[in-house]
Amino acid sequence: PGQPPPYKGMIDCAQQITRKEGVRGLYKGMAAPIAGVAPMYALCFLGYGFGKKIFCDDDAFEKLKLTQIGLAGATSALFTTPI
């Protein structure tokens, strides 16, 4: 209130940050979210792998057997829902 905004828009914001802090400044604060999300996606892909072994035939992806592929995807949710 009573002060002009520090940036004129998204591009101006990126330019000012890059000038003051370099390109790394655009990624400040990203380490913690990435560290938190990476294990979750690892569990998701682990669950999907298990689901493919349990539900999918060898030709499920070639013949697009969507029920089998969907069940494999649903299995991945079992691994990530408790998080």
Secondary structure, 3 states (H helix, E strand, C coil): CCCCCCCCCHHHHHHHHHHHHCHHHHHCCCHHHHHHHHHHHHHHHHHHHHHHHHHCCCCCCCCCCHHHHHHHHHHHHHHHCCC
